[in-house]
Amino acid sequence: MSAPLRLAVDGTPLLGDATGVGEVAHGLLDTLAGRTDLDLVAYALTFRGRQKLADRIPPGVRPAVRAIPARLVRALWLHSDMPHVERWTGPVDVVHATFIGPPARSPVVVTIHDLTFVRFPELCTTDTLQYGRLVSRALDRGAVVHATSEFVAGEVREHFGIDDTRIVQIPLGVRPSAGGDAARGRAIAGGELYVLALGTVEPRKNLPVLVRAFDQVAPSDPALRLVVAGADGWGASEFQDAWTASKHADRIVRLGYVSDGERRDLLSGARVLAYPSIYEGFGLSPLEAMSAGVPVVAARAGALPETLGDAAVLVDPSDVDGLAGALDRVVHDDALRRELVGRGCRLVERYSWPQIAPRFVDLYRSLA
């Protein structure tokens, strides 16, 4: 029997409040950890948070706990090919990074979830704006790109000018999100009937447009609420301003960060998930909603049409009237709801981690 493939995986997204990128890292590691043909180590670009990594990774994955001062190594990696990541991980056969592909003695694959830092730099933090140069440096060193969708693959091809042979498109997996308690979800929401928005509150999620669309729907159904669940990100004040200006601000519920259990409960009790994001490289939250049997209204933007197909109602993200009309139909048209739920359940079966993860293992083996 051949020796297990030694794989280093970037665990940085696991730290802090859970995000979509962190959810992906968790799902992939959780699935790979059960394989006997892999020897897994997780590293994190952090100095203060490194001791928390051991608590965030599944059994069977070793943490690399030596300090990696993130700002210092980023600055070094922008201008040199040192230090190698093996300084922290030990010898490995393949490195799987997220956005920031480190110098390594072994082959590197870099997952690029989207090119927000290129397309919408005004929506990015200073750290995120470094991603473009860091990706370019990794590509100069020979890294292979994992694109989460054909949309992202096209964006990478266009912006970085690399050959198709260096881009591998593998969709992301979705952890099952069914099984929540609808009654608890409604208690958290403070009402029986609600539109749910999930995700970090930041300008890219287009929540001010959702608030204005809700203002149009709200008068026709006094019981309807809008529930926004997610940690404050950069630029959250734009949502706050829209909420303050809303004619129905008293029926908009701002929950902040919610636990995995609360997330499931909220999905279970939701009438519809609204996802009007102006730019996405995949679309994890809508698939989670479909897994929980919740119909979805999403933006016709980025990779969302590719990922969601005809299993969601898609609208122009700048069209307040169109979004309001779509929400009104899905909330009140039971036949449409049943059709969307059925399509969503069939679609999400394609995105289970046990089906997706072997494609990553094939990629690692081809690189090693």
Beta strands, then each sheet from edge to edge (+ up, - down):
strand 1: 5-10
strand 2: 38-43
strand 3: 61-63
strand 4: 94-98
strand 5: 108-112
strand 6: 144-147
strand 7: 167-169
strand 8: 193-198
strand 9: 224-229
strand 10: 252-256
strand 11: 272-275
strand 12: 296-299
strand 13: 313-315
sheet 1: 3+ 2+ 1+ 4+ 5+ 6+ 7+
sheet 2: 10+ 9+ 8+ 11+ 12+ 13+
end
